[in-house]
Amino acid sequence: MKKTLKTFLALILCAMFCVGVCACGDKSDDKGSSENNSVGDEIADDIFD
């Protein structure tokens, strides 16, 4: 019983992780004007692009 519960919870956590990554991973290529971007956003874009 415990093994089944652990497996079920692991699958639920994995599914939630995948949904979270998909939801937070949506990134548009529109840079917008530099007035709307903060310095931290520009640095993060340089690091992660």
C-alpha positions in Angstrom: 0.0 0.0 0.0 2.8 2.4 0.9 4.7 1.7 -2.3 1.6 2.4 -4.4 0.9 5.7 -2.6 4.6 6.8 -3.0 4.4 5.9 -6.7 1.2 7.8 -7.1 2.5 10.9 -5.3 5.7 10.8 -7.3 3.7 10.7 -10.6 1.5 13.6 -9.4 4.6 15.7 -8.4 6.2 14.9 -11.7 3.1 16.1 -13.6 2.9 19.3 -11.5 6.6 20.0 -12.2 6.0 19.5 -16.0 3.0 21.8 -15.9 5.0 24.4 -13.9 7.9 24.3 -16.3 5.6 24.6 -19.3 3.7 27.5 -17.8 6.8 29.4 -16.7 8.9 28.6 -19.7 6.7 30.6 -22.1 9.0 33.3 -23.4 8.2 35.7 -26.2 10.9 37.1 -28.5 9.5 40.6 -28.3 12.1 42.7 -26.4 9.8 45.8 -26.2 11.2 49.2 -25.6 14.2 49.6 -23.3 12.1 51.8 -21.0 10.0 48.8 -20.0 13.0 46.5 -19.4 14.9 46.9 -16.1 18.7 46.5 -15.9 18.2 43.1 -14.1 16.0 41.9 -16.9 18.6 42.9 -19.5 21.3 41.1 -17.6 19.2 38.0 -17.2 18.4 38.0 -20.9 22.1 38.2 -21.7 22.9 35.3 -19.3 20.1 32.9 -20.4 20.0 33.6 -24.1 
